[in-house]
Amino acid sequence: MINPFQHDQPVKKSIFHRIRKFLVNFFRKKRSSVIETEKVEKQVSDTDIVSQKESRKTGDEISKKADSDASQDYDAVLREASKKKYSQRKADRERRRQENERIISARQPSQKISKNGISILGKDDDLVELFTGKKSEKKSEKKPEEKPEEKPEMNFAEMFEKSLDENGDFQTILQEKEDSLSPVKALTVMERIKAYPDPEDEIDLHGYTAREAKAKTEIFIQNAHYKGIQTLRIIVGKGLHSQSKAVLPDIIEKKVACLKKGNLVLTFQWENRGKLKSGAMIVYLTQT
């Protein structure tokens, strides 16, 4: 059996071939156009980036140049201002110097000026001339000062001999001086102890035997004399092992009298002006 559509197969193949070729060409053209478009866009973007970099670089250069120009202008302004200030100061100093010179030249050389700028009058200043500006007719002329005559200097030996000739013998002068001096009266012991202070230290001998009391008294006085103490009080008692009257007052009195001979004690006295009425002795030590 013969297929009626068998003769149409070449035609279909040719149609399909054409359609395929058309599509392939179409997509190839489209892809190439896309690639070209991308290339163009890339070139454009690269060009934009380069132009942006160049414009940025140009802007930086312009800003730097502007800054340098501004700094140069500022420095020039500062230099100009400093020059003006320096010239002004120089002019002020010159003006003050001229004023001072004018004031100094206007002053009289004989006048002295105080710290407040006031003229100080001297003994030779003429008041009429100062207040009126005219010289006084009665102003006396200064006389030249006369120099005193210079006398020849005398040495000490010549002056001494001249003094002896005027006043007499040297031995006579010494004798007169010695006679004029009154002898110094020595103070008595009672007068001396009036200057002594009240008792500065004391010792109590109650409860000691006679031997212990003597030893304690001697040590006490020696230590006080070494320390520079002047007045002492020694309190005596009845004494241990004494059956009748007190024996310590007599023993201490003899001991202090012995120390007086040794130049430790100046003098001593009983406190109530009596040994029997008093129980204490006041001792005045010698001064070193």
Number of C-alpha atoms within 10 A of each C-alpha: 3 5 6 7 7 8 9 9 10 10 10 11 11 11 12 12 12 12 12 12 12 12 12 12 12 12 12 12 12 12 12 12 12 12 12 12 12 12 12 12 12 12 12 12 12 12 12 12 12 12 12 12 12 12 12 12 12 12 12 12 12 12 12 12 12 12 12 12 12 12 12 12 12 12 12 12 12 12 12 12 12 12 12 12 12 12 12 12 12 12 12 12 12 12 12 12 12 12 12 12 11 11 10 11 10 9 12 10 8 12 14 14 12 9 7 6 8 10 14 11 14 10 5 10 12 15 13 13 11 13 8 9 10 11 12 13 7 6 10 7 6 7 6 6 6 6 6 6 6 6 6 6 8 9 8 9 9 11 12 12 12 12 13 13 11 9 11 11 11 13 9 11 13 11 10 11 10 11 10 9 8 7 8 6 6 8 9 8 10 9 10 12 17 9 8 12 12 13 15 11 13 18 15 15 22 14 13 18 16 20 10 11 21 20 12 15 17 15 11 16 25 14 11 18 20 11 10 12 19 23 23 23 21 23 19 24 18 19 19 14 11 12 9 7 9 16 18 25 24 12 16 22 17 13 16 22 16 14 18 18 10 10 12 21 22 20 18 19 15 19 17 13 10 12 15 10 10 14 17 22 24 19 23 26 25 16 13 10
